[in-house]
Amino acid sequence: MLQACKLAAGNWKMNGTRADLEQARAIAEAFPSPKCGILLCPPATLVRTMADMLAGSAVMVGGQDCHAQDAGAHTGDISAAMLADAGARQVILGHSERRADHAETSALVAAKASAAHASGLVAIICIGETEAERDSGQTLDVVLTQLKDSVPKRATSANTVIAYEPVWAIGTGRTPTLEQIAEVHDALRAALPDAGISLLYGGSVKPGNAAEIFAIANVDGALVGGASLKAADFGAIIAALEGASD
């Protein structure tokens, strides 16, 4: 089996102005030669500035979404080609907040992922169940269906990462049990089109629980929300992932 790459990815969501770029600089300075991949995905307004600032460092920069088309009359949207031109190397797609707030379907996520691949970006495809789906025992059916429908057929370990984010754990401070995380990640690993695709966990990951999450088999890193906004917190999570990589 191919060894999946370890990755600590930070999703700043709709947070951050130029004043906050010092947090990204601090991460780059703290980890000049990391044992794992480090990615920061700021708002689109900061992608170019952050990419320029971090050029030559070990920290990659990514986007938070892209359109399925390369160009056109899509006011307010940004294409994968535009992100790549701005210096992005990866892009988050299908986050539960996009699926819920913007009614994005798995088919649309797959189209966006194909666009990302065509522009040379790694697609970080998010999947996860709601609290009602978890409580009704549908978790594996939901996430495996989302995996099948959201991932393009040409997805490989070189162009795709999967992030499992239970919707009920995002920003709530709640996390699944270690056994629940393991169950989902084991099922996803068995269903992946390429066994080397990295599997991230996301959902209230913080310095206090990162090490135990990273110790779970088939967890190759994390997609981190609020804790990625501060260098001290995100740095502690990165250090935990480095420890799991030893």
N, C-alpha and C positions, 0 to 999 in steps of 0.2 A: 504494500500500500504506500502511496506517496505520502510524505510528511506534510501536513498542512502548516502554513506559515502562521506564526503568532502575531496578533495585531491588537493594539490598543487604539481605538478610534474614538475621537471626541466629536460629538454633535452639538454645536453651540445653539442650534435652533434659531429663533428670532431674538438673539441676544448678541450684543457686542458692537462697539464702535471702534474707531481708530485708537482710542485711549486704552482699549483692552488688548491691543496687540502685544503689549509688554508681557502678558501672561503666556502667549505663544513663544516669545523670545526666551522667556525663562525656562520653558520646557526644553527648547532646543539646546540651551546652554547646560542644562542639567543632564542631558542624555546625548552627548556628542557621538557616542558609538554604542547605541542600544543593542540589546540581544533580541529585540523584537521590533516589529514595525510600529511606527507611531504616526497617526493621522489626525489632523484637525480639520473639521468641516465648519467654517464660519459662514455667516450670511453672505450672499452673493456680492454684496457691496464691498466685502473685505477680501475676497479670494485673490485678486491680483496683488493687492498690497501685501497680504500675508505671504503669498508665494514668493514675491520679490524679497521680502525681508528674510525668509527662511531658506533662500537659495543657498545651496552648498551645505546645508545642515542635514541631519538624518530625519527631520520631521517632514512628512508629506502633507499636502493641502488638498482638500476635496470640496465638492459642492454638496448641497442638501437635496437637490432635485434637478431634473432636466426634462425638457419636452421630448416627445417621441419623434418630432420632425427636426431637420437641420436648420430650417429657417422658414419664415412665413408671417402671415398676419395673425400673430398670437401675442397680443399686447400683454406685457408684464411677465411673459415667460422667458426662459433662458435655455438655449440648446446645449447639448453635450459638446458640440464643436466650440461654442463660446466659452464654456468652462475650461476645456482643454487649452484654448488660446489664452485664457487668463492665468494658466499655470496649474490648474487642478489636475490631479492624477487619478482620483477616484470620485464616485458620486453615490450618495445614499438614495435609494429608491424604495418606494412602497412602505415607508414608515407608517405606522398605524395612525399617526396624526394626519398624514396625507390621505390615507384610505378613508378615514372617518370624516375629516373636515372638508375634503375635496372630492369625496365619492370616487376615489380611484379604485378601479377593479384590478384583479390580478392580470388580466389580459393587457391592460394599459401599462402596468408595471413591466411586463415582459417586453412590450414595444419600446418602452423607455430604456430598458436594459440593452436591447439590441442596438439602439441609437448610441448608447454609451460605449458599447464595444466597438462600433464602427468608428468612433472618434478616438479610440485608444484609451478610454477610461475603464478602470475596474468598477464594476457595478456591485455595490453593497445592497443586496436585496433583503428587505425586512419582512418577516412573517411573525404571526403570533395570534393567540386566541384571546377573546374577551373573558371577563369574569363569568358571565353567564354560560359561555361555551365550556369553560373549565369546570364549573359546578355541575354541568349536565353530562360530563364525561366525554365531551367531543374534542378534546384537545388534539389528540393525534390525528384524527380525521381532518380537522381544520388546518393544522399546520402542514400536513402532507399534501393536502389539496392545494393550498397556497403555494407550496414549493413547486408542485407539478405545473401549476398554471402561471406562475410568475417568472420562472427561470427559462430563458431561451434555450433552444435545443443545442446551440453552439457554445453553451457555457462551459468553461473549463476552470481549472485552478488558477490559470494565468489571468483570467478576466472577470472572475466572479467570486464574491464572498457572500455568505448567508449569515444574517443576524436574526437569531430567535429572540423576540421581545414580547413576552406575555403582556397584553395591553393593560391588564389590571395592575401591573407592577411598575409601569412607566410613570415616574415622577410622584409616586405615592408613598415611597418609603417601604413598601411591601416587596418581598421577593418570594419566589417559589422555594420550596424545600430543595435541598441539594439532590434528593432523590427524584423530584419532579423535573429539575433541570436535566439530570442525567438521562431520564427516560426519553425526553424529547430530543436531546442531542444524539442519543444512540439511534433513535428512529430516523432522524434526518440524515445521519451519516450513512445509514444503510440504503437510503433512497436517493442519495446524490448522484447526478450523472457522472461526476468525476470525484473519486474518493479523496483526492487531494484538496478539494475546495475547503477553505477555512470556514469554521463555524464559530460565530461570536455569540455571546450571551449579552443581552441588554435588558435593563429594567431595574432602576434603583441600585446600580453598582456603585459602590463607594469604598474608600480606603478600608473600612472596617470589615467588609465581607469579601473583598476581591480575592484574597489568597485562597479562601476555601472554595470559591467558585472556580478559580483557575486550576484547582487540583482535580476537578471532575474530568473524567475521560471524555474526549471529543469536544471539550470546550477549548477553543484555540485563541481566546481573547475576549474583548468586550467592546460593545458600542455604548459609550458613556454619554449621558446627557448633562445634567446640571453639574456634576462633579468635574466635568472637563473644562469648566469656565475659569477655574482657579488652578494655577500651576502647582500649588502645594498638594491639592487633592488629586489632580490628574497624575502628578508625578508619583504619588504613593501607589496609585493603581498600576502605573507602568512598572514601577519597581516590583510589585507583586507578580506581574506577568513575567518579568525577567527572572524572578526566582523560580517560577513554574517552568521556565524554559531550560533551567540548569539540568 
